[in-house]
Amino acid sequence: MDVINEIIRQSAIGPFSNWFKSAVLTLFSSIVVTLFTMLILLIKYGPDTPLSFGY
């Protein structure tokens, strides 16, 4: 936990308040979880998905 606190302290969000830090970290975590979920769904259902290119 000390390493994470040191990284946050030395980053661009270091001087902000604790609620702003937690909001930024929550937003970042939710984006990462969403992308990871989309990757899993793409790996699982990708071959069965019909794709069509054109107009």
One Martini backbone bead per residue (centre of mass of N, CA, C, O) as a GRO file, in nm:
protein
   55
    1MET     BB    1   0.054   0.065  -0.016
    2ASP     BB    2   0.298   0.258  -0.021
    3VAL     BB    3   0.341   0.258  -0.327
    4ILE     BB    4   0.068   0.377  -0.408
    5ASN     BB    5   0.092   0.639  -0.244
    6GLU     BB    6   0.352   0.738  -0.388
    7ILE     BB    7   0.238   0.751  -0.673
    8ILE     BB    8   0.011   0.951  -0.609
    9ARG     BB    9   0.189   1.178  -0.486
   10GLN     BB   10   0.369   1.199  -0.772
   11SER     BB   11   0.136   1.278  -0.922
   12ALA     BB   12  -0.107   1.491  -1.055
   13ILE     BB   13  -0.314   1.417  -0.796
   14GLY     BB   14  -0.162   1.482  -0.527
   15PRO     BB   15  -0.272   1.788  -0.438
   16PHE     BB   16  -0.538   1.682  -0.396
   17SER     BB   17  -0.804   1.569  -0.269
   18ASN     BB   18  -0.937   1.274  -0.157
   19TRP     BB   19  -1.205   1.275  -0.323
   20PHE     BB   20  -1.068   1.321  -0.598
   21LYS     BB   21  -0.886   1.076  -0.599
   22SER     BB   22  -1.115   0.866  -0.573
   23ALA     BB   23  -1.266   0.948  -0.830
   24VAL     BB   24  -1.036   0.892  -1.030
   25LEU     BB   25  -0.986   0.593  -0.949
   26THR     BB   26  -1.274   0.496  -1.008
   27LEU     BB   27  -1.283   0.571  -1.305
   28PHE     BB   28  -1.037   0.408  -1.393
   29SER     BB   29  -1.140   0.132  -1.292
   30SER     BB   30  -1.399   0.123  -1.464
   31ILE     BB   31  -1.256   0.131  -1.737
   32VAL     BB   32  -1.085  -0.124  -1.703
   33VAL     BB   33  -1.321  -0.321  -1.650
   34THR     BB   34  -1.470  -0.268  -1.915
   35LEU     BB   35  -1.240  -0.352  -2.108
   36PHE     BB   36  -1.205  -0.639  -1.998
   37THR     BB   37  -1.495  -0.731  -2.057
   38MET     BB   38  -1.485  -0.678  -2.363
   39LEU     BB   39  -1.256  -0.877  -2.420
   40ILE     BB   40  -1.396  -1.132  -2.321
   41LEU     BB   41  -1.643  -1.109  -2.513
   42LEU     BB   42  -1.476  -1.109  -2.776
   43ILE     BB   43  -1.346  -1.387  -2.734
   44LYS     BB   44  -1.613  -1.548  -2.696
   45TYR     BB   45  -1.808  -1.397  -2.948
   46GLY     BB   46  -1.645  -1.323  -3.209
   47PRO     BB   47  -1.671  -1.575  -3.411
   48ASP     BB   48  -2.008  -1.542  -3.411
   49THR     BB   49  -1.982  -1.263  -3.547
   50PRO     BB   50  -2.125  -1.079  -3.785
   51LEU     BB   51  -1.964  -0.914  -4.057
   52SER     BB   52  -2.015  -0.590  -4.224
   53PHE     BB   53  -1.902  -0.415  -4.502
   54GLY     BB   54  -2.035  -0.096  -4.571
   55TYR     BB   55  -2.347   0.067  -4.689
   0.00000   0.00000   0.00000
